[in-house]
Amino acid sequence: MENWNLTSDFILLGLFNHTGPHLFLFVMVLTTAFTSLVGNALMLLLILLDPQLHRPMYFLLSQLSLMDMMLVSTVVPKMAADYLTGRNSISPAGCGLQIFFFLTLGGGECFLLAAMSYDRYVAICHPLRYPVLMSWQICLRMILGSWFLGAADGLMQAAATLTFSYCSSHEIDHFFCEAPSLVHLACADTSLFESVMYICCVLMLLVPISLILISYSLILTTVLQMRSNEARKKAFATCSSHLSVVGLFFGAGIFTYMKPKSYRSANHDKIVSAFYTIFTPVLNPLIYSLRNSEVKGALKKCIDQCVALNHD
């Protein structure tokens, strides 16, 4: 087959067709993405402005909101512009940047969720030692480590993906540049890269989820030993919020990146990718705000202050 050089653009086939039902789905996706951006921005603002939320737990949550906002911004604007203008091309540099940011944010969120599970473990199992075991210094190291590990994975995969020679067929059956979809177009033998990519995915997904399961196993043991029903209910409410996010995010990630190649389907991959890049980020602020009395209290205080300012 004729080789295709990296001076030409890739073509993204997109998620929707220009039909009535697909137009409705497109509007739904845009509405969800906008709601996600507003919800996560509100979480960031509340955590920044309310002194009662200036604690490691909420600082970690603010980073989760920041990552979700950036993840939606990496994927949705380009997808929407392609659909509305009909221009589905993306430059190799743009494709590389999408892969880098997508993997940086996705990988970073994996480790951030593990850090959040450790925070809950310390708060519930060792409350008296919380200021030592979850100091601001440790919290900052966890956050920087999450960003660094995600960026290292993103940089490696983006750089490696764009070094391959591509064939005359340069249409990516996806709505954004994702490494597995792009590698399928390469003319060269990509088996070594795919093996390395699989190992990276195992490390980025299974290591954090193993740490999360260990943390929550220890938490469950401690909670079941509590004598106070009120304390037990509060612990379960806090942890169930986190586990909901973990289940949604890791379930979709494992389905996409650890599924055998023979079982891959472009349509399934696009739907699952849409789920964890667009729909999961909108659930995070809803899950944490609706299940957390302190966040609800901060929101109520903020609304009351806005109303008071308007009356003045």
C-alpha positions, 0 to 999 in steps of 0.5 A: 500500500502507498505510504502516507506521510505526516505532512497530510491531515487525518480524517475523523469520521466522527460520532454522529451523522447529519440525521434528525435522531443524530442531531438530537443526540449531538445537542444532548452531548453538547448540553451534557458537556456544558453542564459538566463544565459548569458543575466542575467549575462550580465545585472548583469555585466553592472549594477555593472560596469556602475556608471550611473546604480548605482541607486535603480531601477537597483539594484532591476533589478540586483537582478531579474537577480540574481534570474533568473540565480539561478532559471535556475541553480536549474532546468536545470543542473539536468534535462539535466544530467538525460536526457543524462545519463538516470539516473533519480533518485534524493535523498530525500535531493536533492529533498528537496533542489530543492523545497527549492531553487525553492520556495525561488527564485519564492516567492522572485521574486514575492515580488521583482516585487512588490518592482520594481512596487513601485519604478516606482510608486515613480519615476513617481508619486513623482519624487521630493521625490524619494531620500527619498521615495526610498532611498538605505536603503529602497531599501535594506530592500525591497530586504532582505524582498523579499529573506527572505519571499521566503526562509521562504516559501521554508523552510516550504514547503520543510520540511513539504513535506519530513515528509510524508510517501510515497507509493511504487510508488515513480515516480514523473511525472515531470522534477524536484521536485515540492511540488504539484507533490511530495505530490501526492505520499504521503500515509498519509492524506495531505489535511491540508498541501495542504490547508496551501500550497494553503494559502501560494500561495495566499499570495505569488502570490495575495498579490504582484500582488495586490500591483503591480496593485495598483501601476500601477493604480496610475501610469496610472492616473498620466501618463494620466495627463501629458502634455508632449507627450515625458514624457508620452511615456517614462513612458509608455515604462518603465512601459510596460517592467515591466508589461510584466515580471509581466504578464508572471511570475504571469500568469504561477505561478497562473496557476500552484499553484492556479488551483483546484486539479481536473483540474491538469494535469501532462503534463500541469504542466510540460509545464507551469513549463518549461515556467516560470523556463526556458523561462521567465528568458530569456525574462527578460534581453531582455525586460529590455535591448531592452526597456531601453535606459540607459541599451542599452547605458551601453551595447554600452559603454562596447562593445566599451571599449572591441573593444578598448582593442582588438585594443590596 
